[in-house]
Amino acid sequence: MSGSGRFGGSVRAVGRALHFPVTGAARGIRKATHAQGAGESGLGKLIELHAVNGAGDVMITVALASTVFFSVPTDEARGRVALYLAITMAPFTVLAPVIGPLLDKLPHGRRAAMAGAMLARAMLALVLSGAVVTGSLELYPAALGVLVASKAYGVVRSAVVPRLLPPKLSLVKANSRVTLGGLLATGVAAPIGGALHALGARWPLFGAFVIFIAGTFLSFSLPPKVDSAKGEDTALLAADEQHLHGPHRKAAKRPGLRTVGPAVTHALGANAAVRCLTGFLIFFLAFLLREHPMTGQSAAASLGLVAVAAGVGNALGTAVGAWLRAKPPEIIIVSVLAVVLAAAVTAAIFFGAVLVACLAAVAGFAQALAKLALDALIQRDVPELVRTSAFARSETLLQMAWVFGGAIGIVMPLNGTAGLCVAAAIVAAGWLATLRGLLRSARQGSATRTRVA
């Protein structure tokens, strides 16, 4: 009897030992996402949901990249990607301005909207799983649907964060946590997606289906206050009263993104330049490195190194955003644009593999940190009455800037120096157009405003 008990105890001990890495990791993740009141406010649930979103999106990206980009010669791949952009991105540029206003009409259904975006991508992943094998034209409308659903989720998520802020966290730090959760999940899911792709082109899409179905149910675990529209109104992308014309003049007293001061619109312009740059680099470097890979590396390895560099830079920018939370957001934006401009100019003049990877890392860093600073400015300058809507509108505009940059990248000749000169010109235009206004706002705000903590 004692021998049997000892044997049973040993089995349970082995079971606990095998089970601990999973449960221990889960408890560690839950502890991190629910720290500093995030668990009580519901922000922890949103972080977990955003991680699920990132994992599902990267599964679809792996499947589509292998189908549209890697499966054919370079010249044919450029044509296929151009067709993909024309069929998916062009309609998206028309639909994107509609997303924010449409979601403004659903303030009581934000959880349902996020669940709907998840469920739509789950169903479309199944459609894509057949299209990637047969090569049918349904690949393109399904991919467009995935893109629209993904951006709709992003807009709603930006609008939800202010509703879930814990008392001890600022918006900058809360957005840092949400973004970092998505980045970590993407880093974990990307190699899993690659392994699934080795089994067959449709397997990453089956993985995306499972992930998005889980996200559909997880969306409804967010607190009910996410659906509350108490005290909210719609933000207007309107000029100040002196620049309003016609019927819009009557709306001048209604707080909007520009009527509350120039800092937000200048910051939005600077962020649009960075998003345009990242869209350009994604498509331009994808073809450039496939045709001219880094010395001693294959095309896939070269692209992988640049992608990892961009991901590390993005994660670092997100982490630094919380550390710089007491700095004026305008100074942060001006500084990161100056850094990325210097990196682009250096990479264009002394074109090389190392500098290309460094530029990708700096661009990822700048995108993350500048977006966090923009969020802080919206929190500071936009009245609570319209703040949620302002996040939705700004996110839509930034997605449009990314699409525009990608379109430039796809038509550029595969000349590294010329391409990076264009990249530097994009950043320079955004930096010079917003520099004076942001610095003036920072000087005026230092004496009259509370810095975003």
C-alpha positions as a Markdown table, in Angstrom:
| # | Residue | x | y | z |
|---|---|---|---|---|
| 1 | Met | 0.0 | 0.0 | 0.0 |
| 2 | Ser | 2.8 | 2.4 | 0.9 |
| 3 | Gly | 4.6 | 1.5 | -2.3 |
| 4 | Ser | 1.5 | 2.3 | -4.3 |
| 5 | Gly | 1.1 | 5.6 | -2.5 |
| 6 | Arg | 4.7 | 6.5 | -3.2 |
| 7 | Phe | 4.3 | 5.6 | -6.9 |
| 8 | Gly | 1.1 | 7.7 | -7.1 |
| 9 | Gly | 3.0 | 10.6 | -5.4 |
| 10 | Ser | 5.8 | 10.3 | -7.9 |
| 11 | Val | 3.4 | 10.4 | -10.8 |
| 12 | Arg | 1.7 | 13.5 | -9.5 |
| 13 | Ala | 5.1 | 15.1 | -8.9 |
| 14 | Val | 6.1 | 14.3 | -12.5 |
| 15 | Gly | 2.8 | 15.7 | -13.7 |
| 16 | Arg | 3.3 | 18.9 | -11.8 |
| 17 | Ala | 6.8 | 19.2 | -13.1 |
| 18 | Leu | 5.6 | 18.9 | -16.7 |
| 19 | His | 2.7 | 21.1 | -16.2 |
| 20 | Phe | 4.6 | 23.9 | -14.4 |
| 21 | Pro | 6.3 | 25.5 | -17.4 |
| 22 | Val | 2.9 | 26.1 | -19.0 |
| 23 | Thr | 1.0 | 27.2 | -15.9 |
| 24 | Gly | 4.0 | 29.1 | -14.5 |
| 25 | Ala | 4.4 | 31.0 | -17.8 |
| 26 | Ala | 0.6 | 31.7 | -17.8 |
| 27 | Arg | 0.7 | 33.0 | -14.3 |
| 28 | Gly | 3.7 | 35.2 | -15.1 |
| 29 | Ile | 2.0 | 36.7 | -18.1 |
| 30 | Arg | -1.2 | 37.3 | -16.2 |
| 31 | Lys | 0.8 | 39.0 | -13.4 |
| 32 | Ala | 2.6 | 41.2 | -15.9 |
| 33 | Thr | -0.6 | 42.2 | -17.8 |
| 34 | His | -2.6 | 42.8 | -14.6 |
| 35 | Ala | 0.0 | 44.8 | -12.7 |
| 36 | Gln | -0.6 | 48.4 | -11.3 |
| 37 | Gly | -4.4 | 48.1 | -11.4 |
| 38 | Ala | -4.7 | 46.9 | -15.0 |
| 39 | Gly | -6.4 | 43.7 | -13.8 |
| 40 | Glu | -9.1 | 45.6 | -11.9 |
| 41 | Ser | -9.7 | 48.2 | -14.7 |
| 42 | Gly | -9.9 | 45.6 | -17.5 |
| 43 | Leu | -6.8 | 46.9 | -19.3 |
| 44 | Gly | -5.2 | 43.5 | -18.6 |
| 45 | Lys | -7.9 | 41.8 | -20.7 |
| 46 | Leu | -7.3 | 44.3 | -23.5 |
| 47 | Ile | -3.6 | 43.5 | -23.5 |
| 48 | Glu | -4.4 | 39.8 | -23.8 |
| 49 | Leu | -6.9 | 40.4 | -26.5 |
| 50 | His | -4.4 | 42.5 | -28.5 |
| 51 | Ala | -1.8 | 39.8 | -28.1 |
| 52 | Val | -4.3 | 37.3 | -29.7 |
| 53 | Asn | -4.9 | 39.9 | -32.5 |
| 54 | Gly | -1.2 | 40.2 | -33.2 |
| 55 | Ala | -0.7 | 36.4 | -33.3 |
| 56 | Gly | -3.6 | 35.9 | -35.7 |
| 57 | Asp | -2.5 | 38.7 | -38.0 |
| 58 | Val | 1.1 | 37.4 | -38.3 |
| 59 | Met | -0.2 | 33.9 | -39.2 |
| 60 | Ile | -2.1 | 35.4 | -42.1 |
| 61 | Thr | 0.9 | 37.6 | -43.1 |
| 62 | Val | 3.1 | 34.5 | -43.2 |
| 63 | Ala | 0.7 | 32.6 | -45.5 |
| 64 | Leu | 0.1 | 35.6 | -47.8 |
| 65 | Ala | 3.8 | 36.5 | -48.0 |
| 66 | Ser | 4.8 | 33.0 | -49.1 |
| 67 | Thr | 1.9 | 32.9 | -51.7 |
| 68 | Val | 2.2 | 36.4 | -53.2 |
| 69 | Phe | 5.9 | 37.1 | -52.7 |
| 70 | Phe | 8.2 | 34.1 | -52.3 |
| 71 | Ser | 6.5 | 31.6 | -54.6 |
| 72 | Val | 7.5 | 33.2 | -57.9 |
| 73 | Pro | 10.5 | 34.9 | -59.6 |
| 74 | Thr | 11.2 | 38.5 | -58.6 |
| 75 | Asp | 9.8 | 40.2 | -61.7 |
| 76 | Glu | 6.6 | 38.3 | -61.5 |
| 77 | Ala | 6.4 | 38.8 | -57.7 |
| 78 | Arg | 6.6 | 42.6 | -58.2 |
| 79 | Gly | 3.6 | 42.4 | -60.6 |
| 80 | Arg | 1.7 | 40.1 | -58.2 |
| 81 | Val | 2.3 | 42.4 | -55.2 |
| 82 | Ala | 1.4 | 45.4 | -57.3 |
| 83 | Leu | -1.9 | 43.7 | -58.3 |
| 84 | Tyr | -2.4 | 42.8 | -54.6 |
| 85 | Leu | -1.9 | 46.4 | -53.6 |
| 86 | Ala | -4.2 | 47.7 | -56.4 |
| 87 | Ile | -7.0 | 45.3 | -55.5 |
| 88 | Thr | -6.7 | 45.5 | -51.7 |
| 89 | Met | -5.0 | 48.7 | -50.7 |
| 90 | Ala | -6.7 | 51.0 | -53.2 |
| 91 | Pro | -10.2 | 50.1 | -52.0 |
| 92 | Phe | -8.9 | 50.4 | -48.4 |
| 93 | Thr | -7.9 | 54.0 | -49.0 |
| 94 | Val | -11.5 | 54.7 | -49.9 |
| 95 | Leu | -12.9 | 52.7 | -47.0 |
| 96 | Ala | -10.4 | 53.9 | -44.3 |
| 97 | Pro | -12.0 | 57.3 | -43.9 |
| 98 | Val | -15.3 | 55.7 | -43.3 |
| 99 | Ile | -14.1 | 53.4 | -40.6 |
| 100 | Gly | -13.8 | 56.0 | -37.9 |
| 101 | Pro | -17.2 | 57.7 | -38.5 |
| 102 | Leu | -18.9 | 54.4 | -38.8 |
| 103 | Leu | -17.5 | 53.2 | -35.5 |
| 104 | Asp | -18.5 | 56.5 | -33.9 |
| 105 | Lys | -22.1 | 55.4 | -34.5 |
| 106 | Leu | -21.5 | 52.2 | -32.4 |
| 107 | Pro | -20.3 | 53.5 | -29.0 |
| 108 | His | -22.6 | 51.0 | -27.3 |
| 109 | Gly | -21.2 | 48.1 | -29.3 |
| 110 | Arg | -17.4 | 48.3 | -29.0 |
| 111 | Arg | -17.0 | 44.8 | -27.6 |
| 112 | Ala | -19.3 | 43.4 | -30.4 |
| 113 | Ala | -17.3 | 45.4 | -33.0 |
| 114 | Met | -14.0 | 43.9 | -31.8 |
| 115 | Ala | -15.5 | 40.5 | -31.7 |
| 116 | Gly | -17.0 | 41.0 | -35.2 |
| 117 | Ala | -13.5 | 42.0 | -36.5 |
| 118 | Met | -12.1 | 38.8 | -35.0 |
| 119 | Leu | -14.8 | 36.6 | -36.3 |
| 120 | Ala | -14.6 | 38.1 | -39.8 |
| 121 | Arg | -10.9 | 37.4 | -40.0 |
| 122 | Ala | -11.5 | 33.8 | -38.8 |
| 123 | Met | -14.0 | 33.2 | -41.6 |
| 124 | Leu | -11.8 | 34.9 | -44.2 |
| 125 | Ala | -8.8 | 32.8 | -43.1 |
| 126 | Leu | -10.8 | 29.7 | -44.1 |
| 127 | Val | -11.5 | 31.4 | -47.5 |
| 128 | Leu | -7.9 | 32.2 | -47.9 |
| 129 | Ser | -6.8 | 28.7 | -47.0 |
| 130 | Gly | -8.5 | 27.4 | -50.2 |
| 131 | Ala | -7.3 | 30.4 | -52.3 |
| 132 | Val | -3.6 | 30.0 | -51.5 |
| 133 | Val | -3.7 | 26.4 | -52.8 |
| 134 | Thr | -5.8 | 27.0 | -55.9 |
| 135 | Gly | -4.5 | 30.5 | -56.7 |
| 136 | Ser | -8.1 | 31.7 | -57.3 |
| 137 | Leu | -9.0 | 35.4 | -57.6 |
| 138 | Glu | -11.0 | 35.2 | -54.3 |
| 139 | Leu | -7.6 | 35.6 | -52.6 |
| 140 | Tyr | -7.7 | 39.4 | -53.2 |
| 141 | Pro | -11.2 | 40.3 | -51.9 |
| 142 | Ala | -10.6 | 38.0 | -48.9 |
| 143 | Ala | -7.3 | 39.7 | -48.2 |
| 144 | Leu | -9.0 | 43.1 | -48.5 |
| 145 | Gly | -11.6 | 41.9 | -46.0 |
| 146 | Val | -8.8 | 40.8 | -43.6 |
| 147 | Leu | -7.1 | 44.2 | -43.9 |
| 148 | Val | -10.3 | 46.2 | -43.3 |
| 149 | Ala | -11.3 | 44.0 | -40.3 |
| 150 | Ser | -7.8 | 44.4 | -38.9 |
| 151 | Lys | -7.8 | 48.2 | -39.2 |
| 152 | Ala | -11.3 | 48.4 | -37.8 |
| 153 | Tyr | -10.1 | 46.4 | -34.7 |
| 154 | Gly | -7.2 | 48.8 | -34.4 |
| 155 | Val | -9.4 | 51.8 | -34.4 |
| 156 | Val | -11.8 | 50.4 | -31.8 |
| 157 | Arg | -8.9 | 49.3 | -29.6 |
| 158 | Ser | -7.4 | 52.9 | -29.7 |
| 159 | Ala | -10.8 | 54.2 | -28.7 |
| 160 | Val | -11.2 | 51.6 | -25.9 |
| 161 | Val | -7.9 | 52.3 | -24.1 |
| 162 | Pro | -9.0 | 55.5 | -22.4 |
| 163 | Arg | -12.0 | 53.7 | -20.9 |
| 164 | Leu | -9.8 | 51.1 | -19.2 |
| 165 | Leu | -7.1 | 53.4 | -17.8 |
| 166 | Pro | -6.2 | 52.4 | -14.2 |
| 167 | Pro | -5.7 | 55.3 | -11.7 |
| 168 | Lys | -2.0 | 54.6 | -11.5 |
| 169 | Leu | -1.2 | 54.5 | -15.2 |
| 170 | Ser | -1.0 | 57.2 | -17.8 |
| 171 | Leu | -2.2 | 56.8 | -21.3 |
| 172 | Val | 1.4 | 56.6 | -22.6 |
| 173 | Lys | 2.2 | 53.7 | -20.3 |
| 174 | Ala | -1.1 | 51.9 | -20.9 |
| 175 | Asn | -0.6 | 52.1 | -24.7 |
| 176 | Ser | 3.0 | 50.9 | -24.2 |
| 177 | Arg | 1.7 | 47.8 | -22.4 |
| 178 | Val | -0.9 | 47.1 | -25.0 |
| 179 | Thr | 1.5 | 47.5 | -27.9 |
| 180 | Leu | 4.2 | 45.5 | -26.3 |
| 181 | Gly | 1.8 | 42.7 | -25.6 |
| 182 | Gly | 1.0 | 42.6 | -29.3 |
| 183 | Leu | 4.6 | 42.7 | -30.3 |
| 184 | Leu | 5.6 | 39.9 | -28.0 |
| 185 | Ala | 2.8 | 37.7 | -29.3 |
| 186 | Thr | 3.8 | 38.5 | -32.9 |
| 187 | Gly | 7.4 | 37.4 | -32.1 |
| 188 | Val | 6.2 | 34.1 | -30.7 |
| 189 | Ala | 3.6 | 33.4 | -33.4 |
| 190 | Ala | 5.9 | 34.2 | -36.4 |
| 191 | Pro | 8.2 | 31.2 | -36.1 |
| 192 | Ile | 5.1 | 29.0 | -35.3 |
| 193 | Gly | 3.5 | 30.3 | -38.5 |
| 194 | Gly | 6.7 | 29.4 | -40.4 |
| 195 | Ala | 6.7 | 25.9 | -39.0 |
| 196 | Leu | 3.0 | 25.5 | -39.9 |
| 197 | His | 3.8 | 26.7 | -43.4 |
| 198 | Ala | 6.4 | 23.9 | -43.8 |
| 199 | Leu | 3.4 | 21.5 | -43.4 |
| 200 | Gly | 1.5 | 23.3 | -46.2 |
| 201 | Ala | 0.5 | 26.7 | -47.4 |
| 202 | Arg | -2.9 | 26.6 | -45.8 |
| 203 | Trp | -1.8 | 25.5 | -42.3 |
| 204 | Pro | -0.9 | 29.0 | -41.0 |
| 205 | Leu | -4.4 | 30.1 | -42.0 |
| 206 | Phe | -5.9 | 27.2 | -40.0 |
| 207 | Gly | -3.9 | 28.5 | -37.1 |
| 208 | Ala | -5.2 | 32.0 | -37.7 |
| 209 | Phe | -8.7 | 30.7 | -37.7 |
| 210 | Val | -8.3 | 29.1 | -34.3 |
| 211 | Ile | -6.6 | 32.2 | -32.8 |
| 212 | Phe | -9.3 | 34.6 | -34.1 |
| 213 | Ile | -12.1 | 32.4 | -32.9 |
| 214 | Ala | -10.5 | 32.5 | -29.4 |
| 215 | Gly | -10.3 | 36.3 | -29.8 |
| 216 | Thr | -14.0 | 36.5 | -30.7 |
| 217 | Phe | -14.9 | 35.1 | -27.3 |
| 218 | Leu | -12.2 | 37.0 | -25.4 |
| 219 | Ser | -13.6 | 40.3 | -26.8 |
| 220 | Phe | -16.7 | 39.9 | -24.7 |
| 221 | Ser | -14.6 | 39.4 | -21.5 |
| 222 | Leu | -13.8 | 43.1 | -21.6 |
| 223 | Pro | -15.7 | 45.1 | -18.9 |
| 224 | Pro | -19.1 | 46.5 | -19.8 |
| 225 | Lys | -17.9 | 50.1 | -19.4 |
| 226 | Val | -16.1 | 49.6 | -22.8 |
| 227 | Asp | -19.5 | 50.0 | -24.3 |
| 228 | Ser | -20.5 | 53.1 | -22.3 |
| 229 | Ala | -20.6 | 56.3 | -24.3 |
| 230 | Lys | -21.4 | 58.5 | -21.4 |
| 231 | Gly | -19.9 | 62.0 | -21.9 |
| 232 | Glu | -18.6 | 61.3 | -25.4 |
| 233 | Asp | -19.1 | 63.2 | -28.7 |
| 234 | Thr | -17.5 | 63.1 | -32.1 |
| 235 | Ala | -14.2 | 64.7 | -32.9 |
| 236 | Leu | -13.9 | 66.8 | -36.0 |
| 237 | Leu | -10.9 | 67.0 | -38.2 |
| 238 | Ala | -11.6 | 70.7 | -38.7 |
| 239 | Ala | -9.5 | 73.8 | -38.8 |
| 240 | Asp | -9.9 | 76.6 | -36.2 |
| 241 | Glu | -12.7 | 79.1 | -36.5 |
| 242 | Gln | -10.7 | 81.5 | -38.7 |
| 243 | His | -10.3 | 78.7 | -41.3 |
| 244 | Leu | -13.7 | 77.2 | -41.2 |
| 245 | His | -16.0 | 78.0 | -44.2 |
| 246 | Gly | -19.6 | 77.5 | -45.1 |
| 247 | Pro | -21.7 | 75.2 | -42.9 |
| 248 | His | -18.7 | 74.2 | -40.9 |
| 249 | Arg | -18.3 | 77.6 | -39.3 |
| 250 | Lys | -21.2 | 76.8 | -37.0 |
| 251 | Ala | -19.3 | 73.9 | -35.6 |
| 252 | Ala | -16.3 | 76.0 | -34.6 |
| 253 | Lys | -17.3 | 75.9 | -30.9 |
| 254 | Arg | -17.5 | 72.1 | -31.0 |
| 255 | Pro | -14.1 | 70.7 | -29.8 |
| 256 | Gly | -12.2 | 68.9 | -32.5 |
| 257 | Leu | -8.6 | 67.9 | -33.2 |
| 258 | Arg | -7.5 | 71.4 | -34.5 |
| 259 | Thr | -9.9 | 73.6 | -32.5 |
| 260 | Val | -8.1 | 72.5 | -29.3 |
| 261 | Gly | -4.7 | 73.7 | -30.5 |
| 262 | Pro | -2.1 | 73.0 | -33.2 |
| 263 | Ala | 0.0 | 70.5 | -31.2 |
| 264 | Val | -2.2 | 67.5 | -32.0 |
| 265 | Thr | -2.4 | 68.1 | -35.7 |
| 266 | His | 1.3 | 68.8 | -36.0 |
| 267 | Ala | 2.0 | 65.6 | -34.1 |
| 268 | Leu | -0.4 | 63.7 | -36.4 |
| 269 | Gly | 1.4 | 65.1 | -39.4 |
| 270 | Ala | 4.8 | 64.0 | -38.0 |
| 271 | Asn | 3.4 | 60.5 | -37.2 |
| 272 | Ala | 2.0 | 60.3 | -40.7 |
| 273 | Ala | 5.5 | 60.9 | -42.1 |
| 274 | Val | 6.9 | 58.1 | -40.0 |
| 275 | Arg | 4.1 | 55.7 | -41.0 |
| 276 | Cys | 4.6 | 56.6 | -44.7 |
| 277 | Leu | 8.3 | 55.8 | -44.2 |
| 278 | Thr | 7.6 | 52.4 | -42.7 |
| 279 | Gly | 5.2 | 51.5 | -45.4 |
| 280 | Phe | 7.7 | 52.5 | -48.0 |
| 281 | Leu | 10.5 | 50.5 | -46.4 |
| 282 | Ile | 8.5 | 47.3 | -46.0 |
| 283 | Phe | 7.7 | 47.1 | -49.8 |
| 284 | Phe | 10.9 | 48.6 | -51.1 |
| 285 | Leu | 13.3 | 46.6 | -49.0 |
| 286 | Ala | 11.3 | 43.4 | -49.6 |
| 287 | Phe | 12.1 | 43.5 | -53.3 |
| 288 | Leu | 15.5 | 45.1 | -53.0 |
| 289 | Leu | 16.8 | 42.4 | -50.6 |
| 290 | Arg | 15.2 | 39.6 | -52.6 |
| 291 | Glu | 17.1 | 40.8 | -55.7 |
| 292 | His | 20.3 | 41.9 | -53.9 |
| 293 | Pro | 20.5 | 40.0 | -50.6 |
| 294 | Met | 23.0 | 40.8 | -47.9 |
| 295 | Thr | 26.5 | 39.4 | -48.5 |
| 296 | Gly | 26.6 | 35.8 | -47.6 |
| 297 | Gln | 22.9 | 35.6 | -46.9 |
| 298 | Ser | 19.9 | 34.3 | -48.8 |
| 299 | Ala | 17.1 | 36.6 | -49.7 |
| 300 | Ala | 14.8 | 35.0 | -47.0 |
| 301 | Ala | 17.6 | 35.4 | -44.4 |
| 302 | Ser | 18.2 | 39.0 | -45.4 |
| 303 | Leu | 14.6 | 39.9 | -45.1 |
| 304 | Gly | 14.3 | 38.1 | -41.8 |
| 305 | Leu | 17.3 | 40.0 | -40.3 |
| 306 | Val | 15.7 | 43.4 | -41.4 |
| 307 | Ala | 12.3 | 42.3 | -40.0 |
| 308 | Val | 13.9 | 41.3 | -36.7 |
| 309 | Ala | 15.7 | 44.6 | -36.5 |
| 310 | Ala | 12.5 | 46.5 | -37.1 |
| 311 | Gly | 10.7 | 44.4 | -34.5 |
| 312 | Val | 13.4 | 45.0 | -31.9 |
| 313 | Gly | 13.4 | 48.7 | -32.6 |
| 314 | Asn | 9.6 | 48.9 | -32.3 |
| 315 | Ala | 9.7 | 47.0 | -29.0 |
| 316 | Leu | 12.5 | 49.3 | -27.7 |
| 317 | Gly | 10.5 | 52.4 | -28.7 |
| 318 | Thr | 7.5 | 51.1 | -26.8 |
| 319 | Ala | 9.5 | 50.4 | -23.7 |
| 320 | Val | 11.3 | 53.8 | -23.9 |
| 321 | Gly | 7.9 | 55.5 | -24.2 |
| 322 | Ala | 7.0 | 54.5 | -20.6 |
| 323 | Trp | 10.5 | 55.6 | -19.4 |
| 324 | Leu | 10.1 | 59.1 | -21.1 |
| 325 | Arg | 6.6 | 59.6 | -19.8 |
| 326 | Ala | 7.5 | 62.9 | -18.0 |
| 327 | Lys | 9.0 | 64.5 | -21.1 |
| 328 | Pro | 7.0 | 66.9 | -23.3 |
| 329 | Pro | 5.5 | 64.8 | -26.1 |
| 330 | Glu | 6.3 | 67.5 | -28.7 |
| 331 | Ile | 10.0 | 67.2 | -27.9 |
| 332 | Ile | 9.9 | 63.4 | -28.2 |
| 333 | Ile | 8.3 | 63.6 | -31.6 |
| 334 | Val | 10.7 | 66.2 | -32.9 |
| 335 | Ser | 13.7 | 64.2 | -31.5 |
| 336 | Val | 12.7 | 60.8 | -32.9 |
| 337 | Leu | 12.0 | 62.3 | -36.4 |
| 338 | Ala | 15.5 | 64.0 | -36.3 |
| 339 | Val | 17.1 | 60.6 | -35.4 |
| 340 | Val | 15.3 | 58.6 | -38.1 |
| 341 | Leu | 16.1 | 61.4 | -40.7 |
| 342 | Ala | 19.8 | 61.2 | -39.8 |
| 343 | Ala | 19.6 | 57.4 | -40.1 |
| 344 | Ala | 17.9 | 57.5 | -43.5 |
| 345 | Val | 20.4 | 60.1 | -44.9 |
| 346 | Thr | 23.4 | 58.0 | -43.5 |
| 347 | Ala | 22.0 | 54.8 | -45.0 |
| 348 | Ala | 21.5 | 56.5 | -48.4 |
| 349 | Ile | 25.0 | 57.9 | -48.5 |
| 350 | Phe | 26.8 | 54.9 | -47.2 |
| 351 | Phe | 24.5 | 52.2 | -48.5 |
| 352 | Gly | 25.2 | 48.8 | -47.0 |
| 353 | Ala | 23.6 | 45.8 | -45.3 |
| 354 | Val | 24.3 | 46.9 | -41.7 |
| 355 | Leu | 23.0 | 50.4 | -42.3 |
| 356 | Val | 19.8 | 49.1 | -43.9 |
| 357 | Ala | 19.2 | 47.0 | -40.8 |
| 358 | Cys | 19.9 | 49.9 | -38.6 |
| 359 | Leu | 17.5 | 52.1 | -40.5 |
| 360 | Ala | 14.8 | 49.5 | -40.1 |
| 361 | Ala | 15.4 | 49.4 | -36.4 |
| 362 | Val | 15.4 | 53.2 | -36.1 |
| 363 | Ala | 12.2 | 53.4 | -38.1 |
| 364 | Gly | 10.5 | 50.9 | -35.9 |
| 365 | Phe | 11.7 | 52.7 | -32.8 |
| 366 | Ala | 10.5 | 56.1 | -34.2 |
| 367 | Gln | 7.1 | 54.7 | -35.2 |
| 368 | Ala | 6.4 | 53.3 | -31.7 |
| 369 | Leu | 7.7 | 56.3 | -29.7 |
| 370 | Ala | 6.1 | 58.9 | -31.9 |
| 371 | Lys | 2.7 | 57.2 | -31.7 |
| 372 | Leu | 2.9 | 57.0 | -27.9 |
| 373 | Ala | 3.7 | 60.8 | -27.8 |
| 374 | Leu | 0.8 | 61.5 | -30.1 |
| 375 | Asp | -1.5 | 59.5 | -27.8 |
| 376 | Ala | -0.2 | 61.6 | -24.9 |
| 377 | Leu | -1.0 | 64.8 | -26.8 |
| 378 | Ile | -4.5 | 63.7 | -27.5 |
| 379 | Gln | -4.9 | 62.9 | -23.8 |
| 380 | Arg | -3.6 | 66.3 | -22.8 |
| 381 | Asp | -5.2 | 68.6 | -25.4 |
| 382 | Val | -8.4 | 66.9 | -26.6 |
| 383 | Pro | -11.3 | 67.3 | -24.2 |
| 384 | Glu | -12.7 | 64.1 | -22.7 |
| 385 | Leu | -15.9 | 64.8 | -24.5 |
| 386 | Val | -14.4 | 63.9 | -27.9 |
| 387 | Arg | -11.1 | 62.1 | -26.9 |
| 388 | Thr | -12.3 | 58.6 | -27.8 |
| 389 | Ser | -13.4 | 59.7 | -31.3 |
| 390 | Ala | -10.1 | 61.5 | -31.8 |
| 391 | Phe | -8.2 | 58.3 | -31.3 |
| 392 | Ala | -10.3 | 56.6 | -33.9 |
| 393 | Arg | -9.9 | 59.4 | -36.5 |
| 394 | Ser | -6.1 | 59.7 | -36.0 |
| 395 | Glu | -5.6 | 55.9 | -36.3 |
| 396 | Thr | -7.5 | 55.9 | -39.6 |
| 397 | Leu | -5.3 | 58.7 | -41.0 |
| 398 | Leu | -2.1 | 57.0 | -40.0 |
| 399 | Gln | -3.2 | 53.8 | -41.7 |
| 400 | Met | -3.8 | 55.8 | -44.9 |
| 401 | Ala | -0.3 | 57.2 | -44.7 |
| 402 | Trp | 1.1 | 53.7 | -44.4 |
| 403 | Val | -0.8 | 52.7 | -47.6 |
| 404 | Phe | 0.6 | 55.7 | -49.4 |
| 405 | Gly | 4.1 | 54.9 | -48.5 |
| 406 | Gly | 3.7 | 51.3 | -49.5 |
| 407 | Ala | 2.5 | 52.4 | -52.9 |
| 408 | Ile | 5.6 | 54.5 | -53.4 |
| 409 | Gly | 7.8 | 51.6 | -52.4 |
| 410 | Ile | 6.3 | 49.2 | -54.9 |
| 411 | Val | 6.9 | 51.4 | -57.9 |
| 412 | Met | 10.4 | 52.4 | -57.0 |
| 413 | Pro | 13.3 | 51.1 | -59.1 |
| 414 | Leu | 15.5 | 48.6 | -57.2 |
| 415 | Asn | 18.3 | 51.0 | -56.5 |
| 416 | Gly | 19.3 | 51.1 | -52.9 |
| 417 | Thr | 20.8 | 54.6 | -52.7 |
| 418 | Ala | 17.9 | 56.2 | -54.7 |
| 419 | Gly | 15.3 | 54.4 | -52.6 |
| 420 | Leu | 16.8 | 55.5 | -49.3 |
| 421 | Cys | 17.0 | 59.0 | -50.6 |
| 422 | Val | 13.3 | 58.9 | -51.2 |
| 423 | Ala | 12.9 | 57.5 | -47.6 |
| 424 | Ala | 14.9 | 60.4 | -46.3 |
| 425 | Ala | 12.9 | 62.9 | -48.3 |
| 426 | Ile | 9.6 | 61.5 | -46.8 |
| 427 | Val | 10.9 | 62.0 | -43.3 |
| 428 | Ala | 12.4 | 65.4 | -44.0 |
| 429 | Ala | 9.2 | 66.7 | -45.4 |
| 430 | Gly | 7.3 | 65.6 | -42.3 |
| 431 | Trp | 9.9 | 66.9 | -39.9 |
| 432 | Leu | 10.3 | 70.3 | -41.5 |
| 433 | Ala | 6.5 | 70.8 | -41.9 |
| 434 | Thr | 5.9 | 70.1 | -38.2 |
| 435 | Leu | 9.1 | 71.2 | -36.4 |
| 436 | Arg | 8.2 | 74.8 | -35.9 |
| 437 | Gly | 4.7 | 74.2 | -34.7 |
| 438 | Leu | 5.7 | 71.4 | -32.3 |
| 439 | Leu | 8.6 | 73.4 | -30.8 |
| 440 | Arg | 6.3 | 76.5 | -30.3 |
| 441 | Ser | 3.7 | 74.2 | -28.7 |
| 442 | Ala | 6.3 | 72.8 | -26.3 |
| 443 | Arg | 7.5 | 76.3 | -25.3 |
| 444 | Gln | 4.0 | 77.6 | -24.7 |
| 445 | Gly | 2.9 | 74.4 | -22.9 |
| 446 | Ser | 5.8 | 74.2 | -20.5 |
| 447 | Ala | 4.4 | 77.1 | -18.4 |
| 448 | Thr | 0.6 | 76.5 | -18.8 |
| 449 | Arg | 0.1 | 72.7 | -19.1 |
| 450 | Thr | 0.7 | 69.8 | -16.9 |
| 451 | Arg | 3.1 | 67.4 | -18.5 |
| 452 | Val | 1.6 | 64.0 | -19.4 |
| 453 | Ala | 2.7 | 61.6 | -16.6 |
